[in-house]
Structures are given as C-alpha cells and as structure tokens.
Amino acid sequence: MLSKPFMTTHEIAELLKVREQTVRTWIHQQELRAVKLGREFRVAVKDLEAFVNEHATREPSWTNTDAPDRP
C-alpha cells in the first residue's frame, strides 16, 4: 500500500503558488516525476519534495557544519 498520497497538478500549483500549466510543463519536460492515471497526472509527495530540493538555491541549514550533530 502507498505510504503517502499522490497530489494533483492543481494541489501542487496552489501549494507552490504557480499556475497549473507550469506544473504540467515541469512534468512534460521530465523535471518533475509524475504518474498518469487516466487523463490526469499525479505526483508522489516524495517526488515533489525531491523536485523542490533540487531547485533550492542553497543547502538546507541543518547540513551546515556549525550545526550540532544529529543522532
């Protein structure tokens, strides 16, 4: 069974504050991994997280060497 739900292009557009067509463009250009179910695309939450991380301008603050060690 799936551990996390899939998101629609509409949900992603609302979340990221972009047009739905922008999300579809990312999918068609194979920048954002998606699954086509019927006529609609769905994106796994982990794939959206990976996409956002790949497009970040810098590393997350918790990867900084000054940060305390994590268990």
Contacts in CASP RR format, 6 or more apart in sequence:
PFRMAT RR
TARGET T0000
AUTHOR 0000-0000-0000
METHOD contacts of the structure
MODEL  1
MLSKPFMTTHEIAELLKVREQTVRTWIHQQELRAVKLGREFRVAVKDLEA
FVNEHATREPSWTNTDAPDRP
4 44 0 8 1.000
4 45 0 8 1.000
4 46 0 8 1.000
5 45 0 8 1.000
6 35 0 8 1.000
6 42 0 8 1.000
6 43 0 8 1.000
6 44 0 8 1.000
6 45 0 8 1.000
7 15 0 8 1.000
7 42 0 8 1.000
7 43 0 8 1.000
7 44 0 8 1.000
7 45 0 8 1.000
7 48 0 8 1.000
8 40 0 8 1.000
8 41 0 8 1.000
8 42 0 8 1.000
9 20 0 8 1.000
9 23 0 8 1.000
9 24 0 8 1.000
9 27 0 8 1.000
9 40 0 8 1.000
9 41 0 8 1.000
9 43 0 8 1.000
10 20 0 8 1.000
12 23 0 8 1.000
12 43 0 8 1.000
12 48 0 8 1.000
13 19 0 8 1.000
13 20 0 8 1.000
13 22 0 8 1.000
13 23 0 8 1.000
16 23 0 8 1.000
16 52 0 8 1.000
23 32 0 8 1.000
24 41 0 8 1.000
26 32 0 8 1.000
26 51 0 8 1.000
27 34 0 8 1.000
27 41 0 8 1.000
27 43 0 8 1.000
31 51 0 8 1.000
32 43 0 8 1.000
32 47 0 8 1.000
32 48 0 8 1.000
32 51 0 8 1.000
33 43 0 8 1.000
33 44 0 8 1.000
33 47 0 8 1.000
33 50 0 8 1.000
33 51 0 8 1.000
34 41 0 8 1.000
34 42 0 8 1.000
34 43 0 8 1.000
34 47 0 8 1.000
35 41 0 8 1.000
35 42 0 8 1.000
35 43 0 8 1.000
35 44 0 8 1.000
36 42 0 8 1.000
53 60 0 8 1.000
61 67 0 8 1.000
62 70 0 8 1.000
END
